[in-house]
Amino acid sequence: MKIYLDGRLVDESKAMVSVFDHGLLYGDGVFEGIRAYNGRVFKLDDHLDRLYRSAKAIALVIPMTKEALARAVVMTCKANGVRDGYIRLVVTRGVGTLGLNPFTCKKPQVIIIAGGIQLYPKKLYETGMSIITVGTMRNQAEAVNPRIKSLNYLNNVLAKIEAMNAGVMECIMLNPQGYVAEASGDNVFALRGKTLLTPPPWCGSLEGITRAVVMELAPEHGLTVNENVMTRYDLYTADEVFLTGTAAEIISVTNVDQRVIGNGKPGPMTRKLAKHFHAVAQRSGTPIE
Ligand code: PMP
């Protein structure tokens, strides 16, 4: 596999970063997870926009233009023969001293890995997944804002550990006020009647790209999107619950904290939205050529 590192493609065995990189020492950096479908990079501009916003929020200047970075993503896919796959785009603060001070890091490091990912077992997409609410709450906005997709994912990792220890693969994280924020690596939606409820970013959710696509497609299915404060009650009493994310795509949730959602099987609207999402993903995006 060829990795984009320091402005060029290098062999995987030579793709090394310094132990003094603040990305490693402090989780100081930002990243994106992007998918390629059918020879195109899906929503590349939206991912790059979010990456540059995350970088700006942590005062990190990405040392390339968005256009150049878009070309580098496409080039890395092409070099690895990736037509359907998963791309990890990482920008670290770069090499600095052992102290926290990010201003000792003179050159941010841009890394692109184009490969594959299978987040959840295939079977879970047919059966739906069981999830729980965990005690680890989502970061407070004025501590580490969840809108920043930073390399410091420890908050989410701690939540994931709770989920895995309880025998499930995902979980719902609440914000410090006790409202539903999102899953450890996905956004969450609850359908009741013809209303699709999802928490707004100010409640502690990432502005998911998949989430945005679902919100755009929803009216075509007769749905009204209500971006609003959500409690666990909304999940427990929903007709359907599903999670969205670049790696997860759209996955049905059929059990939350031992409450069966709907009839315990993936709901018809979730299936329709997932089908529609895949159709859109197959025919749009930046060509890999
Ligand atoms: N929330 C969190 C915490 C995430 O890490 C992700 C991405 N894995 C998402 C939501 C989903 O965002 P997107 O659809 O842009 O991948």
Residues whose N, C-alpha, C, O or C-beta is under 5 A from the ligand:
A	BS01	PMP	G33 E182 A183 S184 G185 D186 N187 L206 E207 G208 I209 T210 R211 T244 G245 T246 A247
